[in-house]
Amino acid sequence: MERLTSEQSQFNVKFRRLTDRLELTTVFADRFNINVAVCYMRLTGISDIRKHFGNEMMNKVLRIIDTRLYCNLREVDTIQQISDCDFIVCLTSVTEKETEAIILRIKEAVSKEINIHDFQVSLSTYIGIAMYPSITKNREKLIHHAKVAMHHAKEKGENSVVVYENPSLQSQEMILKTDLKYAIKKGELEVVYQPQLCVKRSQIVGFEALIRWHHSKYGLISPGDFITYAESTGYINKMTKWMMKQVCESIVKFASMESQQLSFSVNISFNQLLKENFMDELLEIINAHDIPPEQICFEITENIKLYSLEEVAEKIHYLKRAGIKLAIDDFGEGYFSFSDLAKIEADAVKLSKSFIDQYEKENMKVILVSMVKMIHKLGMEVVVEGVEKKEQLQLLKEIKANLIQGYYISKPMSFAITKETMLEKMEKMQEKGKLSS
Protein backbone atom coordinates (compact mmCIF):
# COMPACT_ATOMS: atom_id res chain seq x y z
CA MET A 1 0.00 0.00 0.00
CA GLU A 2 1.29 3.45 -0.91
CA ARG A 3 1.99 5.61 2.13
CA LEU A 4 0.54 9.09 1.90
CA THR A 5 2.59 12.11 2.87
CA SER A 6 1.21 14.38 5.59
CA GLU A 7 0.41 16.98 2.91
CA GLN A 8 -1.43 14.42 0.76
CA SER A 9 -3.37 13.17 3.77
CA GLN A 10 -4.45 16.69 4.71
CA PHE A 11 -5.56 17.30 1.12
CA ASN A 12 -7.68 14.14 1.12
CA VAL A 13 -9.39 15.08 4.39
CA LYS A 14 -10.14 18.61 3.19
CA PHE A 15 -11.33 17.39 -0.21
CA ARG A 16 -13.61 14.79 1.39
CA ARG A 17 -15.05 17.44 3.69
CA LEU A 18 -15.69 19.64 0.65
CA THR A 19 -17.35 16.90 -1.43
CA ASP A 20 -19.57 15.92 1.53
CA ARG A 21 -20.72 19.52 1.86
CA LEU A 22 -21.17 19.83 -1.90
CA GLU A 23 -23.32 16.70 -1.92
CA LEU A 24 -25.66 18.20 0.69
CA THR A 25 -25.76 21.49 -1.22
CA THR A 26 -26.63 19.86 -4.56
CA VAL A 27 -29.32 17.69 -2.96
CA PHE A 28 -30.82 20.90 -1.54
CA ALA A 29 -30.49 22.53 -4.98
CA ASP A 30 -32.36 19.66 -6.65
CA ARG A 31 -35.09 19.77 -4.03
CA PHE A 32 -35.73 23.52 -4.42
CA ASN A 33 -34.78 23.87 -8.10
CA ILE A 34 -31.95 26.35 -7.55
CA ASN A 35 -28.43 26.81 -8.95
CA VAL A 36 -25.10 26.20 -7.26
CA ALA A 37 -21.79 27.72 -8.36
CA VAL A 38 -18.46 26.02 -7.66
CA CYS A 39 -15.55 28.46 -7.86
CA TYR A 40 -11.96 27.27 -7.97
CA MET A 41 -9.63 30.07 -6.82
CA ARG A 42 -5.84 30.05 -6.96
CA LEU A 43 -3.79 32.72 -5.17
CA THR A 44 -0.55 33.91 -6.73
CA GLY A 45 2.41 34.99 -4.64
CA ILE A 46 1.92 32.59 -1.70
CA SER A 47 4.94 30.43 -2.61
CA ASP A 48 7.10 33.58 -2.89
CA ILE A 49 6.04 34.68 0.59
CA ARG A 50 6.98 31.28 2.03
CA LYS A 51 10.29 31.30 0.13
CA HIS A 52 11.39 34.77 1.22
CA PHE A 53 9.69 35.20 4.62
CA GLY A 54 9.01 31.68 5.87
CA ASN A 55 5.99 29.59 6.87
CA GLU A 56 4.98 31.81 9.80
CA MET A 57 4.53 34.85 7.56
CA MET A 58 2.72 32.76 4.95
CA ASN A 59 0.28 31.46 7.56
CA LYS A 60 -0.42 34.98 8.82
CA VAL A 61 -1.20 36.12 5.27
CA LEU A 62 -3.47 33.10 4.69
CA ARG A 63 -5.37 33.81 7.93
CA ILE A 64 -6.01 37.38 6.76
CA ILE A 65 -7.15 36.12 3.34
CA ASP A 66 -9.37 33.54 5.03
CA THR A 67 -11.05 36.26 7.11
CA ARG A 68 -11.58 38.47 4.06
CA LEU A 69 -13.15 35.62 2.14
CA TYR A 70 -15.57 34.78 4.94
CA CYS A 71 -16.61 38.43 5.25
CA ASN A 72 -17.66 38.46 1.60
CA LEU A 73 -19.71 35.26 1.66
CA ARG A 74 -23.16 34.43 2.99
CA GLU A 75 -23.95 31.91 5.73
CA VAL A 76 -25.30 29.44 3.17
CA ASP A 77 -22.04 29.46 1.20
CA THR A 78 -19.07 27.14 1.73
CA ILE A 79 -15.35 27.78 1.44
CA GLN A 80 -12.58 25.19 1.74
CA GLN A 81 -8.85 25.75 1.46
CA ILE A 82 -7.43 22.61 -0.16
CA SER A 83 -3.78 23.70 -0.43
CA ASP A 84 -1.60 26.69 0.42
CA CYS A 85 -2.74 28.58 -2.67
CA ASP A 86 -6.01 26.87 -3.74
CA PHE A 87 -9.49 27.53 -2.39
CA ILE A 88 -12.88 26.18 -3.50
CA VAL A 89 -15.94 28.33 -2.89
CA CYS A 90 -19.45 26.87 -3.18
CA LEU A 91 -22.24 29.45 -3.65
CA THR A 92 -25.85 28.38 -3.11
CA SER A 93 -28.94 29.72 -4.87
CA VAL A 94 -27.21 32.05 -7.32
CA THR A 95 -27.44 32.88 -11.01
CA GLU A 96 -24.30 33.12 -13.11
CA LYS A 97 -24.55 36.92 -12.98
CA GLU A 98 -24.90 36.94 -9.18
CA THR A 99 -21.95 34.55 -8.92
CA GLU A 100 -19.78 36.91 -10.93
CA ALA A 101 -20.82 39.79 -8.64
CA ILE A 102 -19.82 37.85 -5.51
CA ILE A 103 -16.54 36.78 -7.12
CA LEU A 104 -15.82 40.41 -7.99
CA ARG A 105 -16.12 41.29 -4.29
CA ILE A 106 -13.83 38.39 -3.39
CA LYS A 107 -11.24 39.50 -5.97
CA GLU A 108 -11.26 43.04 -4.61
CA ALA A 109 -10.92 41.77 -1.03
CA VAL A 110 -8.01 39.46 -1.85
CA SER A 111 -6.12 42.04 -3.91
CA LYS A 112 -6.11 44.67 -1.15
CA GLU A 113 -2.63 45.24 0.22
CA ILE A 114 -1.81 43.29 3.39
CA ASN A 115 0.35 45.03 6.00
CA ILE A 116 2.13 42.82 8.54
CA HIS A 117 4.67 44.58 10.71
CA ASP A 118 6.89 46.39 8.18
CA PHE A 119 5.96 44.19 5.24
CA GLN A 120 3.43 45.01 2.52
CA VAL A 121 2.09 42.03 0.58
CA SER A 122 -0.12 42.05 -2.55
CA LEU A 123 -1.76 38.95 -3.99
CA SER A 124 -3.74 38.27 -7.14
CA THR A 125 -6.05 35.45 -8.18
CA TYR A 126 -7.18 33.22 -11.01
CA ILE A 127 -10.77 32.01 -10.64
CA GLY A 128 -12.75 29.40 -12.54
CA ILE A 129 -16.52 28.94 -12.16
CA ALA A 130 -18.74 25.94 -12.98
CA MET A 131 -22.53 26.08 -12.57
CA TYR A 132 -24.73 23.27 -11.24
CA PRO A 133 -26.88 21.75 -12.75
CA SER A 134 -26.49 23.47 -16.16
CA ILE A 135 -22.93 22.21 -16.76
CA THR A 136 -23.08 18.83 -15.02
CA LYS A 137 -24.86 17.03 -12.19
CA ASN A 138 -21.72 15.07 -11.33
CA ARG A 139 -20.14 16.70 -8.27
CA GLU A 140 -16.55 15.60 -8.93
CA LYS A 141 -16.78 16.74 -12.56
CA LEU A 142 -18.16 20.05 -11.32
CA ILE A 143 -14.98 20.69 -9.32
CA HIS A 144 -12.90 19.50 -12.28
CA HIS A 145 -14.69 21.87 -14.67
CA ALA A 146 -14.16 24.76 -12.24
CA LYS A 147 -10.44 23.90 -12.12
CA VAL A 148 -10.24 23.74 -15.92
CA ALA A 149 -11.87 27.19 -16.07
CA MET A 150 -9.32 28.43 -13.51
CA HIS A 151 -6.46 27.32 -15.79
CA HIS A 152 -8.12 29.20 -18.68
CA ALA A 153 -8.25 32.25 -16.39
CA LYS A 154 -4.54 31.80 -15.71
CA GLU A 155 -3.87 31.98 -19.47
CA LYS A 156 -5.77 35.28 -19.64
CA GLY A 157 -3.70 36.93 -16.90
CA GLU A 158 -3.80 37.99 -13.26
CA ASN A 159 -7.18 38.51 -11.57
CA SER A 160 -9.04 36.91 -14.50
CA VAL A 161 -12.31 35.01 -14.05
CA VAL A 162 -13.56 32.37 -16.49
CA VAL A 163 -16.93 30.60 -16.42
CA TYR A 164 -16.80 27.04 -17.72
CA GLU A 165 -18.98 26.52 -20.78
CA ASN A 166 -20.27 23.24 -22.15
CA PRO A 167 -18.59 22.90 -25.58
CA SER A 168 -21.79 21.49 -27.11
CA LEU A 169 -23.65 24.67 -26.17
CA GLN A 170 -21.04 27.15 -27.39
CA SER A 171 -22.06 26.96 -31.06
CA GLN A 172 -25.72 27.57 -30.18
CA GLU A 173 -24.70 30.44 -27.91
CA MET A 174 -22.76 32.10 -30.73
CA ILE A 175 -25.73 31.71 -33.07
CA LEU A 176 -28.09 33.26 -30.51
CA LYS A 177 -25.73 36.16 -29.80
CA THR A 178 -25.53 36.89 -33.52
CA ASP A 179 -29.23 36.39 -34.29
CA LEU A 180 -30.39 38.55 -31.39
CA LYS A 181 -29.10 41.63 -33.21
CA TYR A 182 -31.61 40.97 -36.00
CA ALA A 183 -34.54 39.75 -33.86
CA ILE A 184 -36.40 43.09 -33.95
CA LYS A 185 -35.95 43.50 -37.70
CA LYS A 186 -37.12 39.92 -38.34
CA GLY A 187 -40.19 40.38 -36.11
CA GLU A 188 -39.16 37.62 -33.72
CA LEU A 189 -39.62 39.61 -30.50
CA GLU A 190 -43.00 39.89 -28.80
CA VAL A 191 -44.26 41.78 -25.78
CA VAL A 192 -46.64 39.85 -23.51
CA TYR A 193 -48.57 41.17 -20.53
CA GLN A 194 -49.14 39.58 -17.12
CA PRO A 195 -52.06 41.07 -15.18
CA GLN A 196 -51.52 42.65 -11.77
CA LEU A 197 -54.42 42.27 -9.38
CA CYS A 198 -55.39 44.72 -6.63
CA VAL A 199 -55.87 42.41 -3.65
CA LYS A 200 -58.30 44.70 -1.82
CA ARG A 201 -60.61 45.34 -4.81
CA SER A 202 -60.16 41.95 -6.54
CA GLN A 203 -59.66 43.89 -9.74
CA ILE A 204 -57.00 43.90 -12.44
CA VAL A 205 -55.39 47.35 -12.30
CA GLY A 206 -52.34 46.92 -14.48
CA PHE A 207 -49.89 44.68 -16.31
CA GLU A 208 -46.21 43.88 -16.30
CA ALA A 209 -44.78 43.94 -19.82
CA LEU A 210 -42.45 41.02 -20.55
CA ILE A 211 -40.43 40.21 -23.65
CA ARG A 212 -40.38 36.92 -25.57
CA TRP A 213 -38.13 35.77 -28.41
CA HIS A 214 -39.53 33.36 -30.99
CA HIS A 215 -36.35 32.19 -32.74
CA SER A 216 -36.82 30.85 -36.27
CA LYS A 217 -34.65 27.78 -35.54
CA TYR A 218 -34.74 27.17 -31.80
CA GLY A 219 -38.31 28.24 -31.08
CA LEU A 220 -39.21 30.12 -27.90
CA ILE A 221 -36.02 31.27 -26.13
CA SER A 222 -36.28 31.92 -22.40
CA PRO A 223 -35.57 35.54 -21.37
CA GLY A 224 -33.11 34.12 -18.85
CA ASP A 225 -31.10 32.81 -21.80
CA PHE A 226 -31.04 35.87 -24.06
CA ILE A 227 -31.27 38.86 -21.71
CA THR A 228 -27.72 38.09 -20.54
CA TYR A 229 -26.52 38.23 -24.15
CA ALA A 230 -28.38 41.50 -24.70
CA GLU A 231 -26.80 43.07 -21.61
CA SER A 232 -23.26 41.92 -22.43
CA THR A 233 -23.48 43.35 -25.98
CA GLY A 234 -25.34 46.55 -25.06
CA TYR A 235 -28.23 45.45 -27.29
CA ILE A 236 -30.49 45.56 -24.22
CA ASN A 237 -30.87 49.34 -24.66
CA LYS A 238 -32.21 49.05 -28.21
CA MET A 239 -34.47 46.22 -27.08
CA THR A 240 -35.84 48.25 -24.17
CA LYS A 241 -36.63 51.23 -26.41
CA TRP A 242 -38.41 48.93 -28.89
CA MET A 243 -40.35 47.39 -26.01
CA MET A 244 -41.30 50.83 -24.68
CA LYS A 245 -42.80 51.74 -28.06
CA GLN A 246 -44.79 48.49 -28.14
CA VAL A 247 -46.12 49.11 -24.63
CA CYS A 248 -47.15 52.67 -25.48
CA GLU A 249 -49.02 51.47 -28.56
CA SER A 250 -50.78 48.87 -26.41
CA ILE A 251 -51.74 51.51 -23.84
CA VAL A 252 -53.37 53.61 -26.56
CA LYS A 253 -55.40 50.57 -27.69
CA PHE A 254 -56.30 49.61 -24.11
CA ALA A 255 -57.52 53.16 -23.50
CA SER A 256 -60.18 52.71 -26.16
CA MET A 257 -61.40 49.50 -24.49
CA GLU A 258 -61.10 50.18 -20.76
CA SER A 259 -62.90 52.84 -18.78
CA GLN A 260 -60.31 52.66 -15.98
CA GLN A 261 -56.73 53.82 -16.36
CA LEU A 262 -54.45 50.78 -16.28
CA SER A 263 -50.83 50.84 -15.14
CA PHE A 264 -48.07 49.24 -17.22
CA SER A 265 -44.75 48.13 -15.74
CA VAL A 266 -41.54 47.88 -17.75
CA ASN A 267 -38.29 46.39 -16.46
CA ILE A 268 -35.11 48.43 -16.58
CA SER A 269 -31.74 47.71 -15.00
CA PHE A 270 -29.75 49.96 -12.69
CA ASN A 271 -27.19 50.30 -15.48
CA GLN A 272 -29.89 51.67 -17.78
CA LEU A 273 -31.20 53.95 -15.05
CA LEU A 274 -27.75 55.49 -14.68
CA LYS A 275 -26.89 55.52 -18.39
CA GLU A 276 -26.59 59.09 -19.61
CA ASN A 277 -29.66 60.31 -21.56
CA PHE A 278 -31.27 56.83 -21.66
CA MET A 279 -34.16 57.79 -19.36
CA ASP A 280 -34.76 60.89 -21.49
CA GLU A 281 -35.02 58.67 -24.57
CA LEU A 282 -37.67 56.53 -22.86
CA LEU A 283 -39.57 59.63 -21.73
CA GLU A 284 -39.54 60.94 -25.31
CA ILE A 285 -41.19 57.72 -26.48
CA ILE A 286 -43.87 58.02 -23.78
CA ASN A 287 -44.55 61.68 -24.61
CA ALA A 288 -44.67 60.98 -28.35
CA HIS A 289 -47.62 58.65 -27.74
CA ASP A 290 -49.37 61.15 -25.43
CA ILE A 291 -49.34 58.62 -22.59
CA PRO A 292 -49.98 60.03 -19.11
CA PRO A 293 -46.65 59.32 -17.34
CA GLU A 294 -48.44 58.07 -14.22
CA GLN A 295 -49.57 55.05 -16.25
CA ILE A 296 -45.97 53.91 -16.59
CA CYS A 297 -44.03 52.16 -13.83
CA PHE A 298 -40.36 51.37 -14.24
CA GLU A 299 -39.46 48.21 -12.33
CA ILE A 300 -35.79 48.60 -11.48
CA THR A 301 -34.02 45.26 -11.53
CA GLU A 302 -31.10 45.09 -9.13
CA ASN A 303 -28.68 42.33 -8.20
CA ILE A 304 -25.23 43.85 -8.28
CA LYS A 305 -24.26 46.72 -6.01
CA LEU A 306 -21.83 48.54 -8.26
CA TYR A 307 -23.63 51.86 -8.20
CA SER A 308 -23.81 54.96 -6.04
CA LEU A 309 -27.03 55.22 -4.05
CA GLU A 310 -26.86 58.99 -4.40
CA GLU A 311 -26.84 58.67 -8.20
CA VAL A 312 -29.77 56.24 -8.08
CA ALA A 313 -31.78 58.52 -5.78
CA GLU A 314 -31.10 61.48 -8.07
CA LYS A 315 -32.26 59.59 -11.18
CA ILE A 316 -35.36 58.31 -9.40
CA HIS A 317 -36.18 61.85 -8.25
CA TYR A 318 -35.83 63.03 -11.85
CA LEU A 319 -38.26 60.37 -13.09
CA LYS A 320 -40.69 61.10 -10.26
CA ARG A 321 -40.77 64.76 -11.27
CA ALA A 322 -41.61 63.58 -14.78
CA GLY A 323 -44.58 61.67 -13.33
CA ILE A 324 -43.21 58.13 -13.77
CA LYS A 325 -43.85 55.55 -11.06
CA LEU A 326 -40.94 53.51 -9.74
CA ALA A 327 -40.79 50.03 -8.20
CA ILE A 328 -37.80 48.13 -6.83
CA ASP A 329 -37.94 44.64 -8.36
CA ASP A 330 -36.92 41.33 -6.69
CA PHE A 331 -36.43 43.00 -3.32
CA GLY A 332 -34.74 40.60 -0.91
CA GLU A 333 -32.49 38.96 -3.50
CA GLY A 334 -30.06 41.73 -4.34
CA TYR A 335 -28.06 44.16 -2.21
CA PHE A 336 -30.79 46.77 -1.83
CA SER A 337 -31.73 47.16 1.86
CA PHE A 338 -34.48 48.85 3.87
CA SER A 339 -32.07 51.66 4.76
CA ASP A 340 -31.56 52.18 1.00
CA LEU A 341 -35.35 52.22 0.44
CA ALA A 342 -35.73 55.00 2.99
CA LYS A 343 -33.43 57.22 0.92
CA ILE A 344 -35.28 56.99 -2.40
CA GLU A 345 -38.74 57.90 -3.70
CA ALA A 346 -39.98 54.54 -4.96
CA ASP A 347 -43.74 53.99 -5.22
CA ALA A 348 -43.66 50.23 -4.74
CA VAL A 349 -41.48 47.32 -3.72
CA LYS A 350 -41.80 44.02 -5.55
CA LEU A 351 -40.88 41.14 -3.26
CA SER A 352 -38.73 38.31 -4.54
CA LYS A 353 -40.68 35.20 -5.58
CA SER A 354 -38.62 33.18 -3.10
CA PHE A 355 -40.63 34.63 -0.18
CA ILE A 356 -44.02 33.45 -1.41
CA ASP A 357 -42.58 30.12 -2.55
CA GLN A 358 -41.86 29.33 1.11
CA TYR A 359 -45.14 30.71 2.47
CA GLU A 360 -45.93 27.51 4.41
CA LYS A 361 -42.97 28.01 6.73
CA GLU A 362 -44.03 29.84 9.87
CA ASN A 363 -40.81 31.87 10.08
CA MET A 364 -41.29 32.98 6.47
CA LYS A 365 -44.80 34.25 7.31
CA VAL A 366 -43.30 36.27 10.15
CA ILE A 367 -40.72 37.74 7.75
CA LEU A 368 -43.39 38.55 5.15
CA VAL A 369 -45.63 40.29 7.70
CA SER A 370 -42.71 42.36 9.00
CA MET A 371 -41.53 43.31 5.50
CA VAL A 372 -45.01 44.38 4.37
CA LYS A 373 -45.46 46.54 7.49
CA MET A 374 -42.06 48.20 7.05
CA ILE A 375 -42.64 48.90 3.35
CA HIS A 376 -46.06 50.39 4.08
CA LYS A 377 -44.54 52.60 6.80
CA LEU A 378 -42.17 53.94 4.16
CA GLY A 379 -45.25 54.96 2.14
CA MET A 380 -44.79 52.35 -0.58
CA GLU A 381 -47.02 49.63 -1.98
CA VAL A 382 -46.15 45.93 -1.81
CA VAL A 383 -46.29 43.89 -5.01
CA VAL A 384 -45.89 40.10 -4.88
CA GLU A 385 -45.21 37.99 -7.96
CA GLY A 386 -45.20 34.22 -8.43
CA VAL A 387 -48.62 33.66 -6.83
CA GLU A 388 -49.67 30.17 -7.94
CA LYS A 389 -52.00 28.90 -5.20
CA LYS A 390 -55.21 30.01 -3.52
CA GLU A 391 -53.54 29.65 -0.11
CA GLN A 392 -50.86 32.12 -1.14
CA LEU A 393 -53.51 34.62 -2.18
CA GLN A 394 -55.32 34.24 1.14
CA LEU A 395 -52.10 34.84 3.06
CA LEU A 396 -51.34 37.96 1.01
CA LYS A 397 -54.83 39.26 1.72
CA GLU A 398 -54.29 38.71 5.44
CA ILE A 399 -50.98 40.58 5.51
CA LYS A 400 -52.42 43.37 3.32
CA ALA A 401 -50.22 43.12 0.23
CA ASN A 402 -51.37 45.63 -2.39
CA LEU A 403 -50.86 43.97 -5.77
CA ILE A 404 -50.20 40.40 -6.86
CA GLN A 405 -49.41 38.61 -10.08
CA GLY A 406 -48.71 35.03 -11.05
CA TYR A 407 -50.12 32.00 -12.83
CA TYR A 408 -52.95 31.72 -10.27
CA ILE A 409 -54.29 34.97 -11.70
CA SER A 410 -53.08 34.57 -15.28
CA LYS A 411 -50.03 33.63 -17.30
CA PRO A 412 -48.49 36.38 -19.48
CA MET A 413 -50.74 37.02 -22.50
CA SER A 414 -50.35 38.57 -25.93
CA PHE A 415 -52.18 41.79 -26.70
CA ALA A 416 -54.77 39.70 -28.55
CA ILE A 417 -56.52 39.32 -25.17
CA THR A 418 -59.37 41.81 -25.50
CA LYS A 419 -61.42 43.58 -22.87
CA GLU A 420 -64.23 41.05 -23.25
CA THR A 421 -61.84 38.15 -22.69
CA MET A 422 -60.45 39.88 -19.60
CA LEU A 423 -63.90 40.40 -18.15
CA GLU A 424 -64.81 36.80 -18.91
CA LYS A 425 -61.69 35.62 -17.11
CA MET A 426 -62.55 37.73 -14.05
CA GLU A 427 -66.10 36.36 -13.97
CA LYS A 428 -64.86 32.78 -14.12
CA MET A 429 -62.35 33.43 -11.34
CA GLN A 430 -65.07 34.90 -9.15
CA GLU A 431 -67.37 31.93 -9.86
CA LYS A 432 -64.62 29.55 -8.75
CA GLY A 433 -64.12 31.59 -5.60
CA LYS A 434 -60.55 32.48 -6.50
CA LEU A 435 -60.96 36.07 -5.46
CA SER A 436 -63.46 35.58 -2.65
CA SER A 437 -62.40 36.49 0.84
BELHUMO-V218060 format. One record per helix or strand of 2 or more residues. SS is the DSSP state (2 for helix, 1 for strand). FROM is the first residue (numbers start at 0). LEN is the number of residues. If there is no record, write none. Layout:
SS;FROM;LEN  SS;FROM;LEN
This chain:
2;5;27  1;35;9  2;45;8  2;54;17  1;77;4  1;85;7  2;95;16  1;113;3  1;118;3  1;123;9  2;138;18  1;159;4  2;166;14  1;188;10  1;202;13  1;218;3  2;222;11  2;234;21  1;262;7  2;269;5  2;277;11  2;292;3  1;295;6  2;308;13  1;324;7  2;337;4  1;347;4  2;352;5  2;361;16  1;380;4  2;389;9  1;402;2  2;418;13
